[in-house]
């Protein structure tokens, strides 16, 4: 067994400069959890994607651009931010390959939304500006991201509840879209008071959790964030 698992981190993408990058807190979460993060390249061939899925011990799906709504059968609305079809293609195909390998997955913000879309689900493209959706909380917070702004409830008898040992926790919130119809093979395991899905469990994986908030931004102040990353890395360690 490896001393430290190697975690593949899905890259963020600057479409204007055509470069990949990663916000340091994502890497810090893995490092502090006891793993070694590696930023993945943009690959296209089935062979390369299959190789990535086989070689890494776990995968972190990160935040960033909106997902192209054509992937879930909707037109691009005026409220959408930048999309990155190139990134969407890599992540959808890699997620499907990871499922076949049963490798641990942690999704964060866009990562959760991408996993839902890759599983056949849909998104709400504008939870902030469309009043009839009924969002009452501040889901795109105005305070620094290391300060939690609202509470979520966690379903009992779920992996997330097992990790944190709590029915309710406070989270930060930095998103303008959210899950609409839940994808196949996913279970909603946490919700906000205004009934937005805040976390899902990937039933086909031994360890598969995706969350809408940003635990990587809470590492210094929140033990729940540290527990989540540690559990993910520990699951990946078992793959070695």
Secondary structure, DSSP 8 states (H G I E B T S, - for coil): --SS-EEEE--EEETTTTEEE--HHHHHHHHHHT-EEEE-----SHHHHHHHHHH-SEEEE---SB--GGGGT----TT---B-HHHHHHHHHHHHHHHHHT-EEEEETHHHHHHHHHTT--EES-TTT-GGG---S-SB-SS-TTS--EEEEE-SSSHHHHHH--SEEEE--B-S-EE-S--TTEEEEEEETT--EEEEEETTSSSEEEESS-GGGGTTT-HHHHHHHHHHHHHHHTT-
